[in-house]
Amino acid sequence: MYFELIYDKSLAHASYFIGCQKEGVAAIIDPKRDVDVYIEIAKKNNMKITHVLETHIHADFLAGSREIAELTGAKMYVSDEGGEGWEYEITDFNLVKLKHKDVFKVGNLEFEVIHTPGHTPESISFLLTDTPASLEPVMYFTGDFVFVGDIGRPDLLEKAAGMIGTADAGALEMYDSIQAFSKLPGFIQVWPAHGAGSACGKELGSVPNSTVGYEKHRNWAFQYSSDKKGFIDYLLLDQPEPPKYFAMMKSLNKIDRKLLTKVPKLKHLSDAEFNEKFSNGVKLFDAREKSEFAKGFISGSINAPASDNFFATKSSLYLTYKEDFMILADNNQTEELTRKLMRIGLDNLVGYISSTDAYNGDLEKMNFVSIEETIEKQNNGTLVVDLRGASEYKEGHIEGAINVYFGTIEENLDMISKDKEVIIHCQSGHRASIAYSVLVKNGYDNILNFSGGMNEWLSKGKQVAVV
């Protein structure tokens, strides 16, 4: 057996290449959309990709199953569980639809389908047996069912897609799925679809894989084996804010959509082309680091640092899937940024500029305040806005600060006055830089950035309030 983990830090997403060396055939599990990496692995190992497997209809990335099928002729193997409303509606590819306990082979490798609802009703996992070496399964590809140290959240459909009532129902299903998982042999390796940083859970570990036995011992979910209510309460408690694009991914992964079988080459815009587009309302995302952005930025642009692993997901907070947009980035960054954006279906990227020199207007500069100035100004009535997530805010915040999540700031402008000074902060300054640029874009000129954020506040021993 040949096995390779492909890990995408930009989405904390894991996909897998599994090949039967004797037969020269391979399967890909939960592939990302820029699929050249899988094609290259197959080529290097003299294998043909014949199977593409999906554990569920993903909400956090655009699966590249169809791109692989288009390029290789591989068949797509997808869930046929979950009931009405949870079926794939893809008509431009032939799908092999899978039920609980179905078994199929990739060469000498045997895959058994296990229905594991909870994260979503149609979720399935794959138990792999390397038949030449063993008669027992050795690897379990769990998708968003069991992670290292955590389990898939059941509230995404309700919070991101507005499907009311799905959170409680999913939590009940997840409890039953966990009981079944507990009966598996402890030696089986667990390979999930996501790691630390993913919004698909709240306590995902940073190591890539685990075992059934280790998860039964250390994963919080298995400490509630006889307490269903406690399990459900904790599972639904303080889950992170889901990105807005999740609802769109859920739809695009279910229906026919545009294919991208290679990474598009991004157009370098002339100064005239850029200024015309920008003046006509095309959004600009500035991929420079926050310190460089602060020294001089184009008013109306949005800071989205290229070095941030979650560049695309943060950009998506301020975009719709219908509008064109541009980026400011170095020439050597454009391919990687294009890849990150296409992985969540943001295909309306019309070009880039490599410097603020392309702009025909004056630049803005960011206004900062120190921790001492923050304390003094707040004591004199200045509003402090904490841009972190709700769970972070609850764990500890500056007394008197209000909480406005940076990703929903445009929906909550009524909470932030334009008439008086306002201080914003987050944990380490990245989210504050983004929010600052968004506020300037919306006409604010009274914003001060306490860029040290909670990291500096806590390091100086300052008191915090909890909820």
C-alpha positions in Angstrom: 0.0 0.0 0.0 1.1 3.5 -0.8 -0.2 6.3 1.5 0.3 10.0 1.5 -1.3 12.8 3.6 -1.8 16.1 1.7 -2.3 18.9 4.3 -3.5 22.4 3.3 -2.6 24.9 6.1 -4.8 27.5 4.5 -7.9 25.6 5.5 -6.5 23.2 8.0 -7.7 20.5 5.6 -6.4 17.0 5.2 -6.8 14.9 2.1 -5.4 11.5 1.3 -3.8 9.6 -1.6 -4.0 5.8 -1.0 -2.7 3.4 -3.7 -2.4 -0.3 -4.3 1.1 -0.7 -5.6 0.5 -4.2 -6.9 -2.4 -3.2 -9.2 -1.2 0.4 -9.8 -4.5 2.1 -8.9 -5.3 4.7 -6.3 -8.1 6.5 -4.4 -8.2 10.1 -3.2 -10.2 11.0 -0.1 -11.7 14.5 0.2 -9.5 16.3 -2.3 -9.0 20.0 -2.5 -9.9 21.9 -5.7 -6.4 22.5 -7.0 -5.8 18.9 -7.9 -2.4 19.0 -9.6 -0.7 17.6 -6.4 -2.7 14.4 -6.7 -2.0 14.0 -10.4 1.7 14.5 -9.7 1.8 11.9 -6.9 0.1 9.4 -9.2 2.5 10.1 -12.0 5.6 9.7 -9.7 4.3 6.4 -8.4 3.1 5.0 -11.8 -0.5 4.8 -10.5 -3.8 5.6 -12.0 -6.4 7.4 -9.9 -9.6 5.3 -10.3 -11.6 6.3 -7.2 -12.4 9.7 -5.6 -14.1 9.4 -2.2 -16.0 12.1 -0.3 -17.0 11.7 3.4 -19.8 14.2 3.1 -21.0 17.4 1.4 -18.4 19.7 2.7 -19.1 23.2 3.9 -15.6 24.5 4.5 -13.9 24.0 1.1 -14.8 23.2 -2.5 -14.0 19.5 -3.1 -11.9 18.8 -6.1 -13.5 15.4 -6.8 -15.0 16.5 -10.1 -11.7 18.1 -11.3 -10.0 14.8 -10.6 -12.7 12.8 -12.3 -12.6 15.1 -15.3 -8.8 14.7 -15.7 -8.4 11.0 -14.9 -11.8 9.3 -15.6 -12.0 8.2 -11.9 -15.4 7.4 -10.5 -16.8 9.5 -7.6 -17.9 7.6 -4.5 -20.3 9.6 -2.4 -22.8 9.2 0.4 -26.4 8.0 -0.3 -27.3 8.3 3.4 -29.1 11.1 5.3 -32.5 10.9 3.6 -34.5 13.4 1.6 -32.7 16.8 1.1 -29.2 15.4 1.8 -28.6 13.8 -1.6 -26.0 14.9 -4.1 -27.6 16.6 -7.1 -24.7 16.4 -9.5 -25.8 15.5 -13.0 -22.6 16.1 -15.0 -20.8 13.1 -13.5 -21.8 9.5 -12.8 -21.7 8.9 -9.0 -21.3 5.7 -7.1 -23.7 6.2 -4.2 -22.8 4.5 -0.9 -24.8 3.1 1.9 -23.8 1.9 5.4 -21.8 -1.3 5.3 -21.1 -1.1 1.6 -17.7 -2.5 0.6 -15.6 -1.8 -2.4 -12.0 -2.4 -3.5 -9.2 -0.3 -4.9 -6.9 -3.0 -6.1 -6.2 -5.1 -3.0 -7.3 -2.4 -0.6 -10.8 -2.8 0.8 -13.0 0.1 2.0 -16.0 -0.4 4.2 -18.5 2.5 4.4 -19.7 3.5 7.9 -22.6 5.9 8.2 -21.5 8.4 10.9 -24.2 11.1 11.1 -23.9 14.0 13.5 -21.8 16.7 11.8 -24.2 16.3 8.9 -26.9 13.7 8.3 -25.2 12.2 5.2 -21.7 11.9 6.7 -19.9 8.6 6.1 -16.4 7.4 7.1 -14.2 4.8 5.5 -12.6 1.8 7.2 -9.6 0.6 5.2 -8.2 -3.0 5.3 -4.9 -3.7 3.5 -6.0 -7.2 2.6 -2.5 -8.6 1.6 -1.2 -7.6 5.1 -4.2 -8.1 7.4 -7.7 -9.3 7.7 -8.6 -6.5 10.1 -9.1 -2.8 9.3 -6.0 -0.7 10.0 -7.0 2.9 9.0 -10.2 4.9 9.6 -10.9 8.0 7.5 -13.3 9.9 9.6 -13.9 13.1 7.6 -15.5 15.6 10.0 -16.8 12.9 12.4 -13.9 12.3 14.8 -10.9 14.6 14.9 -7.8 14.4 17.0 -9.1 15.6 20.4 -12.5 16.7 19.2 -15.5 15.7 17.1 -17.4 17.5 14.3 -19.8 20.2 15.3 -23.4 19.7 14.4 -24.4 23.4 14.5 -22.8 24.5 11.2 -25.9 24.0 9.1 -28.0 26.1 11.5 -25.5 28.9 12.1 -24.0 29.1 8.5 -27.0 28.1 6.4 -29.9 29.0 8.5 -31.3 25.4 8.7 -33.1 25.8 12.0 -33.3 22.7 14.2 -30.4 20.9 12.7 -28.0 21.5 15.6 -30.0 19.6 18.3 -30.8 16.8 15.9 -27.2 16.5 14.8 -26.0 16.4 18.4 -28.3 13.5 19.1 -27.0 11.6 16.0 -23.4 12.4 16.9 -23.9 10.8 20.4 -25.0 7.6 18.8 -22.2 7.6 16.2 -19.7 8.1 19.0 -21.0 5.0 20.8 -20.5 2.9 17.7 -16.9 4.3 17.2 -16.1 3.3 20.8 -16.6 -0.4 19.9 -13.8 -0.4 17.3 -10.4 -1.9 18.1 -8.1 0.5 19.7 -5.2 0.0 17.3 -7.0 1.4 14.3 -5.5 4.6 13.0 -7.7 7.7 12.8 -7.2 10.1 9.9 -9.6 13.1 10.0 -10.3 15.7 7.3 -9.2 18.7 9.5 -6.7 19.8 12.1 -6.2 22.7 14.5 -7.5 26.0 13.2 -10.5 24.6 11.4 -13.9 26.0 12.2 -15.4 22.5 12.0 -14.8 22.0 15.7 -13.5 23.9 18.8 -10.7 21.8 20.2 -9.0 20.1 17.2 -5.5 18.8 17.9 -2.4 19.9 15.8 -1.1 16.4 15.2 -2.3 14.9 11.9 -3.6 11.5 13.1 -4.5 9.4 16.1 -5.9 6.0 17.0 -9.3 4.8 18.2 -7.8 3.9 21.6 -6.1 7.2 22.1 -9.3 9.1 21.2 -11.3 7.0 23.6 -8.9 7.9 26.3 -8.2 11.6 25.6 -11.0 13.0 23.4 -13.5 15.0 25.5 -16.4 13.4 23.7 -15.8 10.0 25.1 -15.9 11.2 28.7 -19.7 11.6 28.3 -20.4 8.0 27.3 -23.2 7.6 29.8 -24.3 11.3 30.0 -26.2 12.1 26.8 -27.4 15.5 28.0 -24.0 16.5 29.2 -22.5 15.4 25.9 -25.0 17.5 23.8 -24.7 20.6 26.0 -20.9 20.6 25.8 -20.9 19.8 22.1 -23.0 22.8 21.3 -21.3 25.2 23.8 -19.0 28.0 22.5 -18.4 26.7 19.0 -16.5 29.3 16.9 -18.2 31.6 14.5 -18.5 29.9 11.1 -17.3 31.8 8.1 -20.0 33.2 5.8 -18.9 31.2 2.8 -19.8 27.9 4.4 -23.4 28.1 3.1 -22.2 28.6 -0.4 -19.7 25.7 -0.2 -22.5 23.4 1.0 -24.5 24.3 -2.1 -21.7 24.2 -4.6 -20.5 20.8 -3.4 -24.0 19.4 -3.8 -24.9 20.7 -7.3 -23.4 21.1 -10.7 -20.7 23.9 -10.8 -17.9 25.3 -12.9 -14.7 23.2 -13.1 -11.2 24.5 -12.7 -8.8 21.7 -13.8 -5.7 24.0 -13.6 -4.8 27.1 -11.6 -5.7 30.3 -13.5 -2.8 32.7 -14.3 -3.6 36.0 -12.7 -3.5 39.2 -14.8 -1.2 42.1 -13.7 -3.4 45.2 -14.0 -2.0 48.4 -15.5 -2.4 51.5 -13.3 -5.2 52.7 -15.5 -7.0 49.4 -15.4 -6.7 49.2 -11.7 -7.9 52.8 -11.0 -10.9 52.4 -13.4 -12.0 49.1 -11.7 -11.4 50.5 -8.2 -13.4 53.7 -8.9 -16.2 51.5 -10.2 -16.4 49.6 -6.9 -14.3 46.5 -7.4 -12.9 45.5 -4.0 -9.2 45.4 -3.3 -7.6 43.1 -0.8 -4.2 44.2 0.3 -2.0 41.1 1.1 0.8 43.0 2.7 1.7 42.4 6.4 -0.2 44.5 8.9 2.9 46.6 9.7 3.5 47.5 6.1 -0.2 48.1 5.5 -0.3 50.5 8.4 2.4 52.7 7.0 0.3 53.6 3.9 -2.8 51.9 2.4 -5.3 52.7 -0.3 -8.4 54.0 1.4 -11.2 51.5 0.7 -8.9 48.5 0.5 -9.1 45.6 3.0 -6.0 44.2 4.7 -5.7 40.4 4.3 -2.1 39.4 4.9 -0.8 36.7 2.6 1.2 35.1 5.4 -2.1 34.4 7.3 -2.9 30.7 6.9 -6.5 31.7 6.6 -6.1 34.4 4.0 -9.0 33.2 1.8 -11.4 32.6 4.6 -10.8 36.0 6.1 -11.2 37.6 2.7 -14.4 35.8 2.1 -16.0 37.6 5.1 -16.2 40.7 3.0 -17.1 39.3 -0.4 -20.1 37.8 -2.1 -19.8 35.1 -4.8 -21.1 37.4 -7.4 -18.7 40.3 -7.2 -15.3 40.8 -8.9 -12.3 41.7 -6.7 -8.6 42.4 -6.9 -5.5 41.8 -4.7 -2.4 43.8 -4.0 0.5 41.3 -3.7 4.0 40.6 -4.8 4.4 38.8 -8.2 5.7 35.7 -6.4 2.6 35.5 -4.2 -0.1 35.5 -6.8 -0.2 31.8 -7.7 -0.4 30.7 -4.1 -3.1 33.3 -3.2 -5.1 32.3 -6.3 -4.9 28.7 -5.2 -6.2 29.6 -1.7 -9.1 31.6 -3.1 -10.1 28.9 -5.6 -10.2 26.3 -2.8 -13.3 28.0 -1.5 -14.7 28.9 -4.9 -13.7 32.6 -5.0 -13.1 32.6 -8.8 -14.0 36.2 -9.6 -10.4 37.5 -9.0 -9.9 39.8 -12.0 -6.3 40.8 -11.4 -3.6 42.2 -9.1 -1.4 45.2 -8.6 2.1 44.8 -6.9 2.3 48.2 -5.3 0.3 51.1 -3.9 2.0 53.2 -6.5 -0.7 52.1 -8.9 -3.2 54.2 -7.0 -3.8 57.7 -8.3 -4.9 59.1 -4.9 -3.4 59.7 -1.4 -2.7 56.9 1.0 -4.1 56.5 4.5 -2.1 55.7 7.6 -3.2 53.6 10.6 -3.5 55.4 14.0 -2.3 53.4 17.0 -2.6 53.7 20.8 -0.4 52.1 23.5 -1.8 50.1 26.4 -1.4 53.1 28.7 -3.3 55.4 26.2 -6.0 52.7 25.9 -6.5 52.7 29.7 -6.5 56.5 29.9 -8.9 57.0 27.0 -11.3 54.3 28.2 -11.3 55.9 31.7 -12.3 59.2 29.9 -15.2 57.5 28.1 -13.7 56.2 24.9 -15.5 53.0 23.6 -13.3 49.9 23.4 -14.4 47.3 20.9 -13.1 43.7 21.2 -13.1 42.1 17.8 -12.5 38.5 18.9 -15.0 35.6 18.8 -17.7 35.3 21.4 -16.1 32.4 23.2 -12.7 34.3 23.4 -14.5 37.4 24.8 -16.4 35.3 27.4 -13.1 33.8 28.7 -11.6 37.2 29.4 -11.9 40.7 28.1 -11.2 44.3 29.0 -13.8 45.5 31.5 -16.3 47.7 29.7 -15.3 46.6 26.2 -18.1 45.6 23.8 -17.8 42.5 21.6 -18.2 42.9 17.8 -16.7 39.9 15.9 -14.5 41.3 13.2 -16.1 39.1 10.5 -19.5 40.7 11.1 -18.4 44.3 11.6 -20.2 45.6 8.5 -23.5 44.2 9.8 -22.9 45.9 13.2 -21.8 49.4 12.3 -24.6 50.8 14.3 -22.7 49.7 17.5 -19.6 51.8 16.6 -20.0 55.5 16.6 -18.5 57.8 14.0 -18.8 60.9 16.2 -16.3 59.9 19.0 -12.9 58.1 19.2 -13.2 54.3 19.2 -10.4 51.9 20.2 -10.4 48.5 18.6 -8.3 45.4 19.4 -8.2 41.6 19.1 -5.7 39.1 20.4 -2.5 39.9 18.6 -3.4 42.6 16.1 -4.2 40.7 12.9 -7.9 40.9 13.1 -7.7 44.5 14.3 -5.8 45.5 11.2 -8.4 43.9 9.0 -11.3 45.5 10.9 -9.5 48.9 10.9 -9.4 48.8 7.1 -13.0 47.8 6.8 -14.1 50.6 9.1 -12.1 53.1 7.0 -13.8 51.7 3.9 -17.1 52.5 5.6 -16.3 56.1 6.2 -14.8 56.0 9.8 -11.9 58.4 10.6 -12.1 58.1 14.4 -10.6 54.7 14.9 -7.6 53.9 17.0 -5.8 50.5 17.0 -4.6 49.0 20.2 -2.5 46.5 18.2 -1.0 44.8 21.3 -4.4 43.4 22.0 -5.2 40.9 24.7 -1.7 39.3 24.4 -0.1 42.6 25.7 -2.9 43.2 28.1 -2.4 39.8 29.8 1.4 40.0 29.6 1.3 43.3 31.6 -0.8 41.6 34.3 -4.0 43.7 33.6 -7.3 42.5 35.0 -9.9 41.0 32.8 -13.7 40.5 33.1 -15.4 37.2 32.3 -18.9 36.3 31.3 
